[in-house]
């Protein structure tokens, strides 16, 4: 067999395989001999069919099967021996002049190669690493929410200022049907709040979404409107009142502190504020890291230039799923996934350049930390090592979970690398400023 690569450009090649009779004839003859005792042809007893008739009836199919085995094995070994770094898998080219009657058979396979490129993590950039602080207003607002959350709800017959109203926002056209509870001060202007004053359970109040809140993003929470739809949304929404309550606020005393943080851990208003600030800023730090990773990702994709075997990948995408795609569907799928593929290659390059590896101990350590955090959220603050490791073992026995957690470990390691290499500018902001930056507004 003769097998060779024909380069078309830096990322596209063709593998050409020429199969000669000695590659397959011996195995075909063996299969014919094995077939003879079992062959049945009209006019002949079973096992007494002349060899030329057996060859005529079964030889072509056997030849095809044996040649395919030879080609598949040779192709696999050739890719390995040439150390080809492929995108997708080889695609057989259609040859209109191909004939199985020929003794010498030529097969061609298109392949797409991983591009070679330079990755400069130290490149000059305008990336910002946000440090989000919990300001006094946020802390006071959180304390007020805590007092309300742990306060005593007192049912009321009619809505008054300061009361909480529960019900469902509804708009068929926009698919809004969201139950929620709010106080009247959530609205941007008093005119809207006044629409609710004096209403009773079962009454319907109609409001318009345009300028309803001081921040359009609140539509995402109160009505589950998608982020891309909140800006400029101007539709009437019906709110059906289902319950009305005033709230007797909980006292800021030791009983409440113990309920929130455990016995004796917080003993004063100052301690409470410090805990709220620490918890909020820890959560903000995770969100700021997420934005940093997203920003670095976008920067690297935009500024790391390399060609992909796009046309090959579009053809390959037509063949790999359970349902074959049309060329138009494959085009859409490629455009949807191209950015992710580019970052996947950049990610691999970054890990290789900086000798970043994911070990089982890394995975186990990350999983252990995650399990402890989850257990703490459900009140299990001091689980035994035996309990935690038992859960870890079960999680790591699930291959899908291993893949998901491995991706998170990679993201964590890359984040630390990007913080060091990208040298982003640090900027301290409050949460509202961070949200505006997060959504690019």
Secondary structure, DSSP 8 states (H G I E B T S, - for coil): -EEEEEESSSSEEEEEEEE-GGGTHHHHHHHHHHHHTT---TTS-TT---HHHHHHHHHHHHHHHHHHHHHHHHHHHHHHHTT--EEEEEEE---TT--TT-SSEEEEEEEEE-------TT-----EEEEEE--HHHHHHHHHHHHHHTSEEEE-SB--TT-EEEEEEEETTTTEEEEEEEEGGGSSSHHHHHTTTT-BTT-EEEEESTT-SSSTTHHHHHS---HHHHTT---EEEEEEEEEEEEE----SHHHHHHHH-TTS--SHHHHHHHHHHHHHHHHHHHHHHHHHHHHHHHHHHH------HHHHHHHHHHHSSS---HHHHHHHHHHHHHHHHHHHHHHHHHHHTT----HHHHHHHHHHHHHHHHHHTT-TT--HHHHHHHHHHHHT-HHHHHHHHHHHHHHHHHHHHHHHS--EEEEEEHHHHHHHHTT-
